[in-house]
Amino acid sequence: MSNKKNVVIVGFGGMGHWHAGEIAGSDVVNLLGIYDIKQSVIDDAKKEGIYTYSSFEEVLADKRIDVILIATENDFHKPLAIEAMNHGHNVITEKPVTLSSEDLKEMIEASKRNNVLFTTHQNRRWDEDFLAVKQIYDEGTIGPIFNIESRVHGSRGIPGDWRGMKKHGGGMMLDWGVHLLDQIVNVLLPDRKILSIYATMDHVTNYEVDDGFRLTMMFEGDLRVYVEVGTSNFIDLPRWYVQGEDGTARSGWDISRGRITCCTNWEAKDAVPIRTAAGLTKTMAPRTDDTIKDVDYPQLEADVHDFYRNICATLDGKATQLVTHEQLAKVMKVMETAFESDRLGQVLPFEN
């Protein structure tokens, strides 16, 4: 008999299908079935040969289930997760875990009360472009780092579905910001204290929710982290731009094209001035080749399915869950502070 854990997906839209695809070739989990409130979705799943439940109540009653994975609209995460946990089920929600810190507290309490696993699928922790930046930071490749810029750009606005609706928890902060912030505060800089947050939200194509944002976090040790999401960018800026005292690193999604340039001689300050339209500048002239060198950019491979492997090992008592309640709460608090900063137009202190 297989030792795989049985998973049921509730909400079979884009991410539900993504999870089904991941599970199909899994070494640790098995797709037991799916449930969705839309009959058309149920009909399509049946055509794909996937077992479908007739109601959420039927899902809750199935004792074969090891984990219920909730991939619905964001505002349904809390009620469905709490009901599932109250029936003794382990639960994974898609990100964001929910819409507020107060909601999250209730979900965590339900997890503890029922002694079940509860976590969120923060899959971007396995992005190779992010892991390369983490290696650069951890190994001190460009010296002490004083500025990190993390951004994602698109040019199609918000998708024309529930992601543009406030009542469903739409907007880019909750859609992409949650990923970028989780990478920074929970994995890259977990022990670095956040001092302040300043954020502005964009409303270029959508006035109900943010269709982009710009967020600056100041960390202890004079480290600035700038996080940006845009959906009206027809020319992209770098996915990552990292500055250290000894060099600069830059990359896009494709780390094979990433670049690191380091200074080899700070004392050699002479440069050939460059001519601008209105005069010469030596300060902004590029360094001469004999004072810099390119360093190999980290080339990494990661497996996002390690998320499921960790869940199964945790259920078997052989590991602890990677995405913790404390981490979920921290990201939620950062996002809430960002929204409040935008509302007030102020830099706000952050209570860690």
N, C-alpha and C positions, 0 to 999 in steps of 0.2 A: 504494500500500500504506500501511496505517496505521503511524504511528510510535509508537503506544502500547506501553507495556511490558506484558508478559503476567504476570498474577498468578494464583497458585493458592492457595486458602484451605484450610488444614488445620485441621479442627475447625469444624463448621458448625452451631454452636448460636446463641445470641442475638447475640453479637458477630460471628460469622461471617456471619450473615444481614445484620447492619448493614453490614459491609464490602461485601458483595455489592450491597446497595442503593446505596451510595456509588459503587462502581465502575461500576454500570450506566449512569450518566449522565456518566461522567468524560471529560475532555478529554485525559488523559495515560495512563491505565491501562485494561487490558482483562481481564475475568475469563475465564481460560482453562479453569478447572474447579475442583472442590472434592474433598476427601477427608475422610471421617469413619469412625471405627471402627464406628459403629452402622449396621446395614443399613437400619433404618427411616429414618434421616436421608438415606442415599444414595437410597432409593426416593423420598422426598419431593422431593429435589433434581432427580431425573430428571423428575418430573412438572412441575417448574418450568422444564424445558428447559435445565437446567445440566448440562454435561459432568461426569461423575464418574469418579474413578480407582478402581481395584479394590484398590489397596494403596499404602502409603507408598513402597514400593520402586518402584512404577510412577511415582509423582510424581518421585522422585529421578532416574529415568532419562530424564525428558522434557527434552530440550535446548532446547525452545522457551520454557521458563520464564525470566523475568527476575527475579522475586521470589516467594519462598514466604512467605506470611503465616500465622503460627501463632496460632490462636485457640482452643486447647484449654484444659483445666484447667491451672492454674498450674504444677503439678508436672511437667507434660510439656513445658514450654517448653524447658528446658535440653537434654534428650536429643534431642528432635526438631530443635532449632536446630543443635546441634553436628553431627548426622548430615547435615543438609542442607548446612551450610557445608563439611563434609568432602567433599561431592560437588560443590563448586564453586558452590553457589547463594547468592544474596543473600537475607537473612532479615530479616523484621519479626516481632517477637512482640507479642502483646497485653500490656498491663500486668497485673501487675507483670512485669518482664523475667524474673525467676526468684525463688527463695526465699531466697537468701543471697548474701553478698558473695563467698564462695568459689566458688559456682556461677557467678556472673557473671564472675569472672576466667577461668574455663575457657571460657566462651562468647566473651569478648573475644579470648582467645588463639587460638581456632579461627578467628575472623574475620581476625585478622592473619596467621595461618599460611596461610590459603587465599586471602588477598587479596580478600575479598568484603565487601560492605556488611552491617552488622548493627546494628539499632536497634530501638526499641520505640515503639508507637503511643501517645504521650502526647497524646491529642486534646483534653484539657481546657485546653491552652494557648490554644485558640481560643475559649473561652467568653467571651462578650461582657461578662458581669458581672465576670469577672476582668480583662479588658483595660481596663475602665473604671477599676477600682481602680489598675491600673498607670499609667494616664494621670494620675490624681489624685496618685499618688506622684511620678511623674517630673516633673510640672509644678509641684509644690509648691502645689497648690490650697488646701490647709488648713494650710500651713506645715510645718515639720519634724514628721514623724510619730513618735509614741512608742508607739503600740499599734495592732496589726492583729489583728482576729478574723475567722477564716474557718471557716465551719461548714456542714455539710449535715445535715439532719434528716429522718428517716422515722419511720413508726409501724407497720411490718409485720414487724419483726425481720429476721433474715437470710433470704434466699430459701431455700426448702426443697430445695436441691440440693447440689452439691459445695462451694459457698461456705461451708457450715457445717461442713466437715470439715477437720481439721488436716492430714491426709496430702496433701490436694490443694491446700494453700496457701489455705485459706479465711480468713474474718475480714475485718472492716471496715478494718483498717489496710492490708492488701494489696489490698483492693477499692477503697476510696475514699480512704484516707489517702495512697496513692501519688500520686493526682491532685493533692490539695491541697498536698502537700509539694513536688511538682515545680513547681507554680505559684509557690510562695514562694521556694524556695532556688535554682531554676535560671533563673527568668524575672524575677520581681519583684526579688529581692535576690541576684543571682549573685555580686556582689563583696563582700557584707557577711559578715563572719566570725561564725559561730555560736559562742557562748561556752558555753552549757549547754542541757540538755534535761531536762525532767521530764514524765513521762507516767503516766497511769493508764488501764487497760483496763476496759471494762464487760463484764459477763457476766449480763445481765438475762434473756435468753431462750436463751442458748447458753453452755455451760460448757466446750466443747471449744476454741472460738476466740473472739476478742473480737467482740462485736456492737456495739461502739462504743468510743470512746476520747476522752480529753482530753489535749492535748499543749501544753506551753509551751516555746518556744524563746526564749532571750535572745541577742540579737545585739549586736555592738559598737555603740557609740553610744547605749546605753540604749534600744534598740528591743526591745519585747516582741511576739512573735507567738504567738497562741493559735489552735490548730487543733482542731476538735471534729467528731466524727462520731457521730451517734446514730440508733438504729433503734427507740427506744421513746419518741419525742417526739410527743405528740398536739397540742401547740401549738408551732409553729416559732419559733425566735429568728432574727434577721436572718442572711442568708447572709454578708454583710459588715458589719462595724462598725469604722470606722477613725477614730482620734483623732489630730489634729495640734495643734500649739500655737495655731493660729488658727481651728480649726473641727473639725467632725465630719462624716463621710460614712457613709451607711447605704444598703444595697440588698438586694434579694432576687435571685432568678434574673432577674426582669424589671427591666431597668435603666431602663425608662421610668417606673418608680415610685420610682427612687432619689432620695435627698435629700442635699444638702450645705448645712450651715448654718455660716456664718463669723461671727466676732466683728468688729465694726467699731470698737468703743471699749472697750478694756480698762479705761480709767480710770473709766468710769461704772459704779461698783460698787453703786450704790443699787438696792434691790429691795423689792417689797412682800412682806412675810412671808406664808408659807402656813401654814394651820392644819392640824395633824395631830391624830390622836385624843388625843394626850397633851400637846399644846402647839404652840408656834409655831417655825418655823425660817426664818431668812433665808438661811442658807448654801445650802440646797437649793432656794430659790425660783427659778423660771425667770427668764431674762433678759428685760428689757423690749425691746419691738420696735425701739426706736430704737438699740439696741446690737448688733443682729445683722442679718444678711441671708442670704437663700437664694441659692445659686449654682447655675447650671444643671448638672445631672448629665451626664457624658459619654454621648452616644448613639452607639454604635458598631455597625458591622457587620463580621463576620469570616466567613471561609470555611474550615471545617475541612479541606476538600479540598486546601488548601495543603500539608498534610502529604505527600500523594501527589506533588504537583507538586515539592516539594523532593526527595523520593526520586528521582524520574525525572531531575531536573536534576543531582543528585549522581552518578547512574549515568552520565550523559552528560559528566561532568567540568565542569559549568557552575556547580556550587554545592557547598557542604559540608553534611553532614547536620545538621539542626536539633537532634535529640535525640542527644547525643553519649554516648560510653562513660563519660566522666568524670561527666556529669550523672546517668546511670543509677547509677553507683557511689555518688555522693553521697546520692541519695535512699535507696538501700538501706542505707547506713550510718546515716542519720538514723532509719530505721524500726527497725533493729536496736538502736540506742541507746535508742529509745523502749521497746521490749520489755524491754530490760535494766533500764531505769529503773523500769518497772512491777514487774518481778520483785523488785528490791531495795528498792523504795519510797524511792528516793533521787533527788536532782538529780544528774545526771552531766555532767561536762565533755565537750565535743565536740572531737575532734581533726579540724581541717579539712584 
